[in-house]
Amino acid sequence: MILKIIQGLTLVGLGLSTLGPALAHFRQLTPYVGFRATLAGGAACGLALAAGTFLILKGPRSRGLLITTGVAAMVTLPLLALALRKSDAPLINDISTDLQSPPELTSTAARSDLPENLLIYDPALREIQTRSYPDLKGLNLPIDPASAFSRTLTVARSNPNWTLHEIDEKGMRIEGQEETFLFRFRDHFVIQVRATDSGSIVHMRSRSRDGKGDLGANTRRIRQFLGSLKTGQE
């Protein structure tokens, strides 16, 4: 009887953890629903793994029990490893290199995709970001703003995973979007070049459409872009 329950949990968990990403990828589920389904599948397999391991240690060990517990482990352990690896990321999903005057999301694409309250930067995030990413700042370049914007645009266009929605040469702003491959999560970003006494500074803001946290994705995007831009200047 207990083995049947374990097998049932494993079957449900395997189904959810498989269908969640697949349906989200093919846009049959929203990214958030697909992700939650995957987590639910992992939880079901986690229960099956715990119960199966208990029975294996207690004995006797039937072939069905070993196979079922093995399948539950294959679903649970990768999700658990991912959760532990990303557990240090703060529960925020709007990141900016300028916390006092963050670049604004104003493109038609951003406004059609994000509710009004998500377009506006929440000042309450400043303290959390400062504590979690104290070194995240804009990139200073010892060149004039026009040259800095040209370089910024070239690097932005070279990213094959980005879709650029708006290029404002007068305002020296670039807005775009990146979509994750598996779940199709959409993140919007804006890059702005501003003049300084010594040349230019490039600021970037990146925010997610779904959820409360981003597992550090927006910060990685900003670091990678500014790193590429800095390397191109050296």
KEDRENKE-50388 format. One record per residue (C-alpha): residue in three letters; residue number from 0; x, y, z. Coordinates in steps of 0.1 Angstrom, whole numbers, padded with zeros to 4 digits. Layout:
N
[node 'ALA',NUM,[X,Y,Z]]
...
END
This chain:
234
[node 'MET',0,[0000,0000,0000]]
[node 'ILE',1,[0028,0024,0009]]
[node 'LEU',2,[0047,0015,-0022]]
[node 'LYS',3,[0016,0024,-0043]]
[node 'ILE',4,[0015,0058,-0027]]
[node 'ILE',5,[0051,0064,-0033]]
[node 'GLN',6,[0047,0053,-0070]]
[node 'GLY',7,[0017,0076,-0073]]
[node 'LEU',8,[0036,0106,-0059]]
[node 'THR',9,[0065,0099,-0082]]
[node 'LEU',10,[0043,0096,-0112]]
[node 'VAL',11,[0025,0129,-0104]]
[node 'GLY',12,[0058,0146,-0097]]
[node 'LEU',13,[0074,0133,-0129]]
[node 'GLY',14,[0044,0145,-0149]]
[node 'LEU',15,[0043,0180,-0134]]
[node 'SER',16,[0081,0185,-0136]]
[node 'THR',17,[0080,0174,-0173]]
[node 'LEU',18,[0048,0191,-0184]]
[node 'GLY',19,[0054,0224,-0165]]
[node 'PRO',20,[0085,0234,-0185]]
[node 'ALA',21,[0072,0219,-0218]]
[node 'LEU',22,[0039,0237,-0217]]
[node 'ALA',23,[0055,0269,-0206]]
[node 'HIS',24,[0081,0267,-0234]]
[node 'PHE',25,[0054,0262,-0260]]
[node 'ARG',26,[0033,0290,-0245]]
[node 'GLN',27,[0004,0268,-0233]]
[node 'LEU',28,[0010,0279,-0198]]
[node 'THR',29,[0023,0312,-0185]]
[node 'PRO',30,[0059,0311,-0174]]
[node 'TYR',31,[0050,0315,-0137]]
[node 'VAL',32,[0024,0287,-0138]]
[node 'GLY',33,[0048,0264,-0156]]
[node 'PHE',34,[0075,0271,-0130]]
[node 'ARG',35,[0051,0266,-0101]]
[node 'ALA',36,[0040,0233,-0116]]
[node 'THR',37,[0076,0222,-0118]]
[node 'LEU',38,[0082,0231,-0082]]
[node 'ALA',39,[0051,0211,-0072]]
[node 'GLY',40,[0064,0182,-0091]]
[node 'GLY',41,[0097,0184,-0073]]
[node 'ALA',42,[0079,0185,-0040]]
[node 'ALA',43,[0058,0154,-0048]]
[node 'CYS',44,[0090,0135,-0058]]
[node 'GLY',45,[0107,0148,-0027]]
[node 'LEU',46,[0080,0132,-0005]]
[node 'ALA',47,[0083,0100,-0026]]
[node 'LEU',48,[0121,0101,-0022]]
[node 'ALA',49,[0120,0105,0015]]
[node 'ALA',50,[0094,0077,0020]]
[node 'GLY',51,[0112,0054,-0004]]
[node 'THR',52,[0146,0060,0013]]
[node 'PHE',53,[0130,0052,0046]]
[node 'LEU',54,[0116,0019,0033]]
[node 'ILE',55,[0148,0010,0016]]
[node 'LEU',56,[0168,0015,0049]]
[node 'LYS',57,[0141,-0004,0068]]
[node 'GLY',58,[0140,-0033,0042]]
[node 'PRO',59,[0131,-0054,0024]]
[node 'ARG',60,[0142,-0038,-0009]]
[node 'SER',61,[0119,-0047,-0038]]
[node 'ARG',62,[0128,-0039,-0073]]
[node 'GLY',63,[0098,-0017,-0077]]
[node 'LEU',64,[0107,0003,-0046]]
[node 'LEU',65,[0143,0008,-0058]]
[node 'ILE',66,[0132,0019,-0093]]
[node 'THR',67,[0106,0043,-0080]]
[node 'THR',68,[0129,0059,-0054]]
[node 'GLY',69,[0156,0063,-0081]]
[node 'VAL',70,[0132,0081,-0104]]
[node 'ALA',71,[0121,0103,-0075]]
[node 'ALA',72,[0157,0112,-0068]]
[node 'MET',73,[0164,0121,-0104]]
[node 'VAL',74,[0136,0146,-0103]]
[node 'THR',75,[0142,0160,-0068]]
[node 'LEU',76,[0180,0163,-0065]]
[node 'PRO',77,[0186,0186,-0095]]
[node 'LEU',78,[0158,0209,-0084]]
[node 'LEU',79,[0171,0209,-0048]]
[node 'ALA',80,[0206,0217,-0060]]
[node 'LEU',81,[0193,0246,-0081]]
[node 'ALA',82,[0173,0259,-0051]]
[node 'LEU',83,[0204,0257,-0028]]
[node 'ARG',84,[0227,0273,-0053]]
[node 'LYS',85,[0203,0303,-0058]]
[node 'SER',86,[0192,0307,-0022]]
[node 'ASP',87,[0215,0336,-0016]]
[node 'ALA',88,[0197,0358,-0041]]
[node 'PRO',89,[0175,0384,-0025]]
[node 'LEU',90,[0137,0383,-0032]]
[node 'ILE',91,[0137,0413,-0056]]
[node 'ASN',92,[0135,0414,-0094]]
[node 'ASP',93,[0141,0450,-0103]]
[node 'ILE',94,[0178,0459,-0103]]
[node 'SER',95,[0194,0492,-0112]]
[node 'THR',96,[0230,0505,-0112]]
[node 'ASP',97,[0216,0539,-0103]]
[node 'LEU',98,[0194,0537,-0072]]
[node 'GLN',99,[0187,0574,-0069]]
[node 'SER',100,[0176,0580,-0105]]
[node 'PRO',101,[0170,0546,-0121]]
[node 'PRO',102,[0166,0546,-0159]]
[node 'GLU',103,[0129,0545,-0168]]
[node 'LEU',104,[0111,0518,-0188]]
[node 'THR',105,[0091,0538,-0213]]
[node 'SER',106,[0090,0518,-0245]]
[node 'THR',107,[0058,0506,-0261]]
[node 'ALA',108,[0069,0470,-0256]]
[node 'ALA',109,[0075,0475,-0219]]
[node 'ARG',110,[0042,0493,-0214]]
[node 'SER',111,[0022,0467,-0232]]
[node 'ASP',112,[0038,0439,-0212]]
[node 'LEU',113,[0043,0453,-0177]]
[node 'PRO',114,[0015,0466,-0155]]
[node 'GLU',115,[0019,0503,-0146]]
[node 'ASN',116,[0031,0495,-0111]]
[node 'LEU',117,[0060,0474,-0124]]
[node 'LEU',118,[0072,0502,-0147]]
[node 'ILE',119,[0079,0524,-0117]]
[node 'TYR',120,[0110,0517,-0096]]
[node 'ASP',121,[0101,0510,-0060]]
[node 'PRO',122,[0124,0530,-0036]]
[node 'ALA',123,[0120,0502,-0010]]
[node 'LEU',124,[0143,0481,-0032]]
[node 'ARG',125,[0173,0504,-0026]]
[node 'GLU',126,[0182,0491,0008]]
[node 'ILE',127,[0179,0455,-0002]]
[node 'GLN',128,[0200,0459,-0033]]
[node 'THR',129,[0226,0479,-0015]]
[node 'ARG',130,[0229,0452,0011]]
[node 'SER',131,[0229,0423,-0015]]
[node 'TYR',132,[0249,0438,-0043]]
[node 'PRO',133,[0270,0466,-0028]]
[node 'ASP',134,[0294,0467,-0058]]
[node 'LEU',135,[0269,0470,-0085]]
[node 'LYS',136,[0274,0504,-0101]]
[node 'GLY',137,[0273,0521,-0135]]
[node 'LEU',138,[0303,0519,-0158]]
[node 'ASN',139,[0324,0550,-0162]]
[node 'LEU',140,[0340,0555,-0196]]
[node 'PRO',141,[0367,0581,-0204]]
[node 'ILE',142,[0350,0590,-0237]]
[node 'ASP',143,[0324,0615,-0248]]
[node 'PRO',144,[0287,0604,-0244]]
[node 'ALA',145,[0281,0601,-0282]]
[node 'SER',146,[0310,0577,-0285]]
[node 'ALA',147,[0300,0558,-0254]]
[node 'PHE',148,[0264,0554,-0268]]
[node 'SER',149,[0277,0541,-0301]]
[node 'ARG',150,[0299,0515,-0283]]
[node 'THR',151,[0270,0506,-0259]]
[node 'LEU',152,[0246,0501,-0289]]
[node 'THR',153,[0272,0479,-0307]]
[node 'VAL',154,[0276,0457,-0277]]
[node 'ALA',155,[0238,0455,-0271]]
[node 'ARG',156,[0232,0445,-0307]]
[node 'SER',157,[0258,0418,-0305]]
[node 'ASN',158,[0238,0398,-0278]]
[node 'PRO',159,[0219,0371,-0297]]
[node 'ASN',160,[0194,0366,-0269]]
[node 'TRP',161,[0183,0402,-0267]]
[node 'THR',162,[0155,0419,-0286]]
[node 'LEU',163,[0159,0457,-0288]]
[node 'HIS',164,[0126,0475,-0288]]
[node 'GLU',165,[0137,0511,-0287]]
[node 'ILE',166,[0169,0530,-0296]]
[node 'ASP',167,[0168,0567,-0287]]
[node 'GLU',168,[0200,0583,-0299]]
[node 'LYS',169,[0190,0617,-0287]]
[node 'GLY',170,[0182,0605,-0252]]
[node 'MET',171,[0210,0580,-0254]]
[node 'ARG',172,[0187,0552,-0242]]
[node 'ILE',173,[0183,0516,-0253]]
[node 'GLU',174,[0153,0494,-0242]]
[node 'GLY',175,[0150,0457,-0249]]
[node 'GLN',176,[0139,0424,-0236]]
[node 'GLU',177,[0153,0389,-0230]]
[node 'GLU',178,[0133,0358,-0228]]
[node 'THR',179,[0145,0326,-0210]]
[node 'PHE',180,[0146,0295,-0232]]
[node 'LEU',181,[0128,0270,-0211]]
[node 'PHE',182,[0100,0288,-0192]]
[node 'ARG',183,[0099,0319,-0215]]
[node 'PHE',184,[0102,0343,-0186]]
[node 'ARG',185,[0105,0378,-0199]]
[node 'ASP',186,[0128,0404,-0184]]
[node 'HIS',187,[0128,0440,-0196]]
[node 'PHE',188,[0159,0462,-0195]]
[node 'VAL',189,[0169,0498,-0202]]
[node 'ILE',190,[0204,0511,-0208]]
[node 'GLN',191,[0212,0548,-0206]]
[node 'VAL',192,[0244,0568,-0212]]
[node 'ARG',193,[0249,0600,-0192]]
[node 'ALA',194,[0275,0627,-0194]]
[node 'THR',195,[0300,0631,-0166]]
[node 'ASP',196,[0329,0655,-0159]]
[node 'SER',197,[0354,0629,-0170]]
[node 'GLY',198,[0335,0615,-0199]]
[node 'SER',199,[0304,0592,-0196]]
[node 'ILE',200,[0287,0567,-0174]]
[node 'VAL',201,[0265,0538,-0185]]
[node 'HIS',202,[0237,0529,-0163]]
[node 'MET',203,[0214,0499,-0167]]
[node 'ARG',204,[0182,0487,-0151]]
[node 'SER',205,[0167,0452,-0156]]
[node 'ARG',206,[0135,0439,-0142]]
[node 'SER',207,[0114,0407,-0144]]
[node 'ARG',208,[0078,0405,-0155]]
[node 'ASP',209,[0069,0376,-0132]]
[node 'GLY',210,[0074,0367,-0096]]
[node 'LYS',211,[0090,0385,-0067]]
[node 'GLY',212,[0125,0372,-0070]]
[node 'ASP',213,[0147,0366,-0101]]
[node 'LEU',214,[0173,0341,-0087]]
[node 'GLY',215,[0199,0367,-0095]]
[node 'ALA',216,[0191,0368,-0133]]
[node 'ASN',217,[0188,0406,-0136]]
[node 'THR',218,[0221,0412,-0117]]
[node 'ARG',219,[0239,0387,-0139]]
[node 'ARG',220,[0225,0404,-0170]]
[node 'ILE',221,[0238,0438,-0159]]
[node 'ARG',222,[0272,0425,-0148]]
[node 'GLN',223,[0277,0406,-0181]]
[node 'PHE',224,[0267,0435,-0203]]
[node 'LEU',225,[0288,0461,-0184]]
[node 'GLY',226,[0317,0436,-0183]]
[node 'SER',227,[0315,0432,-0221]]
[node 'LEU',228,[0313,0469,-0226]]
[node 'LYS',229,[0343,0475,-0203]]
[node 'THR',230,[0363,0448,-0221]]
[node 'GLY',231,[0356,0464,-0254]]
[node 'GLN',232,[0371,0497,-0242]]
[node 'GLU',233,[0403,0481,-0229]]
END
